[in-house]
Amino acid sequence: MMPYSLIFKIEVLRYVEKVGSVAKAAHKFRMHPSTIYSWKYIGIQEFQNRAGTVILPPPMAENNSQKLEKRLHFLEKENAVLREATKLYLSY
């Protein structure tokens, strides 16, 4: 069996942080949960130190209201385009 790379271990641990479940991560990455628990005990920071790199945390997700405002703006633009297309179509 080949050992897991440090980058892979960091990826798995980040996924665990994201979903909040070792069981889900074990299922997704097809590995035994005890392996992930042992990696959690060591910690992401230690794996980054061992790899000699610092992997930045994923960017902060926009909060829900910002996403909704972007979606609303997009839909308003889309509606304006559709109104213009309807005017052009009906004028023929």
Order of alpha helices (4+ residues) and beta strands (2+ residues): alpha-alpha-alpha-alpha-alpha
